[in-house]
Amino acid sequence: MSKLEQILEKKLQLIEEHGLWRQLTPLRFITPVRAVSETGREYLVFSSNNYLGLTHAPEVIAAAKAANDFGTGSTGSPLTTGRHFEGNILEKALAKFKHTESALIFNTGYMTNLGVIYGLVKKNDVIFSDELNHASIIDGCRICKATVKVYKHSDMNDLEALLQKDTTAGQRYIITDGVFSMDGDIAKLPELVKLAQKYEACLYVDDAHAVGVLGADGSGTAAYYGLQGQVDLQVGTLSKALASEGGYVAGKKVYIDYLINKSRPFIFSTAISPASMAAAKAALDLLIDKKELYLYKLRSNTKLMRNLLAKYKVNIIAGQTPIIPIMLGDAKITTTFAHKLEEQGILVSAIRPTTVPIGQSRLRLTVTAAHSEEEIRITAAAIGKIWQEIKEGSGK
Ligand SMILES: Cc1ncc(COP(=O)(O)O)c(C=O)c1O
């Protein structure tokens, strides 16, 4: 074994000893919420970001199949010959939905944050970033050359104090998740808009978990607060409520044109397939046209699960989004909890450091529009029972 291999072995051993081992769980989804493992065991899934359950909607599958007739891959980067008609159709629909002039598709939500931050933000600029922003925002901040100032989570006094002290001659950016991916809480957009205006900062909101979830029309955080048109850049993903793959940024045309010309992650990567874009467009149409079936159903399911978990006195972070963190603190207890649910055929993700700070390990339970009332009740009861066992010290 080489020296490097020995070092890696040791590091892996430590990861395992601390209850932080990560491994893949290959699944095949037979419905939006039921999946089979390689051994053929069936699971009920309460950990996906398939919020509207549209991955299996006949309209979405049909759109992807039809687009496959134009080739399974895009075969090139978007500025060469990799841009298909489906991309333009989807961008126009996304811009309209997000109440912006224009939109631009990237390969993933992760790449969108990298591509927009790295493409736009320059050396003399300053980014003010919420401490709980998604890893892709953090990584975008790392690769651009700007100064990054991290403010305490949703603490507007801390943010304003940092803005006040800042003397940059460059551009200021305030960057936040719309719905925070691990806590499920909603950014304080009205205050952020005011601060952005007062300190002439560009306001950038990542709505990955807000589209299909928040707002009367399901278009995200700005709509939730009635602040459409007040956010300069809105990032989103096609991979969650929109049931596909890819990401996008929506904003004024000048931003989009600049990114097409200057964003290296956009320019130097093969465009996503026509099928992915067509599927996302079909999902967007369903979100807009069939709110009872999807958007409103997600909301009533979320309410039911949150109420049941509260009834069982499970320690969740209160809120209204379908991301429901069950706070356990200890990484090993969190892993044990997830295993106990798995034994009962229920999958819920154990989230541990480094995804969350040490001592804040949790189960990240997510509800979708596709869960039945019975599935929600069974799962809440199973969680309540394990929670009680752990509290009594017999479940460790
Ligand atoms: C807030 C946020 N932004 C961006 C992403 C990345 O999106 P994608 O999975 O499409 O790469 C995620 C994914 O979990 C996210 O939670």
The ligand as an ORCA input file, in Angstrom:
! r2SCAN-3c Opt
* xyz 0 1
  C     -29.870     25.645     -1.905
  C     -29.312     24.728     -2.965
  N     -28.725     25.270     -4.047
  C     -28.218     24.503     -5.012
  C     -28.277     23.131     -4.953
  C     -27.671     22.306     -6.035
  O     -28.642     21.903     -6.945
  P     -28.404     20.613     -7.833
  O     -28.706     19.445     -6.990
  O     -29.338     20.795     -8.979
  O     -26.978     20.636     -8.254
  C     -28.879     22.522     -3.869
  C     -28.962     21.047     -3.827
  O     -29.268     20.392     -2.913
  C     -29.402     23.338     -2.840
  O     -29.950     22.793     -1.750
*
